[in-house]
Amino acid sequence: MQTLIVELAERSYPIYIGAGLLARPELFNRHLAGQQVLVVTNTVVGPWYLEKVMDAIEAPSKAELVLPDGESYKTLATVERIFDRLLEKRFSRNATLVALGGGVIGDLVGFAAACYQRGIAFIQVPTTLLAQVDSSVGGKTGVNHPLGKNMIGAFYQPRCVIADTQALDTLPDRELRAGLAEVIKYGLIADAAFFAWLEENMAKLLNRDAQALAYAIERSCRIKAEVVGADERESGLRAILNFGHTFGHAIEAATGYGRYLHGEAVAIGMCLAAELSRRLGLIGLAQVERIVALIERAGLPILPPALDSEQWLAWMAVDKKNLDGKLRLILLETLGRAALPQPVPGEILKATLDEYRRTFC
């Protein structure tokens, strides 16, 4: 087991990474706030791991809640179901929520924890690659709205993150590939050597080589922990973690949550952001081609849905990085280093959106 620390002064917490962690009671029990625990999972993950987690937790009052699976359920209505269960059990403000699942479950449970009695403890137990390397770390919680993704939420840190790499054994191939999009992102924004390692080892990752996956998870979490530790609430540096996400969130919202997995939409978004960076003279065509090639080798989509530029701009306008109605995007200064959000000339953005498909089809 490896242990990383997200350094946030009195709110610092560990990320445990390793095989077989769901069967280690001490990892859970040392982070419980009190004697009441609610484990929240979904209909896909629950049959695999809920019993194991319930057995590991040593608390006299513990309960479970199994929610439907899918991005379409990442709503305020679903959060109310968590509140209902907490209130039915008469759980107090020293209760602990446990999020057992992927990014949707983690975001829902974290948001519920931030709101219930103005804040209770919660533990992240991510079971997808995307959640292990990204959404479980950093304290971003929230739900979607029909007009925009993740527009309702809170910054709220967990007590710990328990990332059991053996949970990936039951992960569908499509979900594994979606998680690799976020892994690739870390190489693009912060570590060119890691990006090169991914180019050399993508086949191993797709074949679920345990050693390669463990390294990719550890390196991704380390990069994110360093960024979050430096800028918890995204007032500056942390915004680079959203590379490709403005485009990706627009794709998810425009096509209805569920057609694209989050990682698939982000993969396309990173291709578009890389091409936009090229058109602005920041990186060269050879670098864009490397980026697109690696994303395609990961089995991820590289072509966006057929939206015209006006549709794109309308959906991208609903983005948390925008200020005073002005669209701001994360771009690449070079491969391995991202720039902070900056306004982009409208004509260049429209040209990128209109011509990208013709360039890379």
Phi, psi and omega in degrees: 000137172252146179234121173252154179241128169274111189275102180225049180053236184289348179255018176297152180206157182270152167247115178265128181233125179170178181266138175079019185288335181294342180261017181247094184305325186297331180292324178282309195290333179289346183250007177285140180279331183201212186258003182245128184223132173242120177264123181248128179218193178231178187291343179271312185282324185309310181300334181276316196231352185298314182299320181296318180290319178299323178293327183286332184277124181254090179216138182293335180234102180224147183217172181225157176217125180250118183257162173296157182263141171128151180300330182294345180262006179276074189224167175298326179298323178289322176301322178299328177295325176293315177301318180303315182294317179300318181286322176301321181275358182057043179284141185262187184283356172257020173284164178233131171264143176238122180264107182250100181160201180272201186296325180296311179298316180299316180293317180297311184292319178299320179293318177299319179297322180294330187263325187295122183048035178066022172127114174233169183289150170211156181238135177265126175235080185286136183243002174246159179297317181300316180291322182294324184264348188221286195291337181281345185251130171115346172083011173281123180229159177157185182226166178270162173231149179307335181264358180180147183274136174058031182275351179237117183180193183206153167277119183205116189275144175284169173285328178193167173237126180245102184255098179272112184293339178291340177296338179287346179298330182259006182283128177301152182303320181297320179292323177299313180298320179299322177294327180296335177301315180290327176298314178300321180305318183297321176296320182293319188269341191215350189203092181297326179294322177294321176300315178297321177299320178296322177300322182280335190241011183300322180298320178297318180296317180294331178272007175063037174299121189298318182293317180295317179297318180299318179294316181298319179293313182298315182294319179297313180296323181295317179297314182294319180300320179294319181292315180295320178298329180276335185205084187296319191253023172059045174272352181198260189306320187301336181302335182295339178294347180267015178306125181083350188280331177297314174296315184297315178297324177297320178297313181298315183290319184291329184261002183085126184300120178131331179295317175251136166293155183305314181296327177294316179295320179294323178302312177297317180301323178292323176298315179295319180293324177294316179294322176296320176300321178295315182294337177269004175081017182273320179230167182262171181298323181299322178291319177299318181295323175297317181296310181297320181296318181293318178298319179292322178295333177284001179078023182256154179288148177239352182252131181282164173295160185281082174249143174280167187298328179293320176297316178304309185296324179297317180285325180289340179295338178266080184215137186291343180278345180290144179230132177052039177077006182257130181287128177234139185232153172273127180237170177260126172283326173197173179290115183106001177210121179261156176261155176293162183306137180214150176296148181238133177305130185302323183291326179287321177298315180297320179297320178298313181294321183285328190252350184302313183300320180292328182289321189247004175291000000 
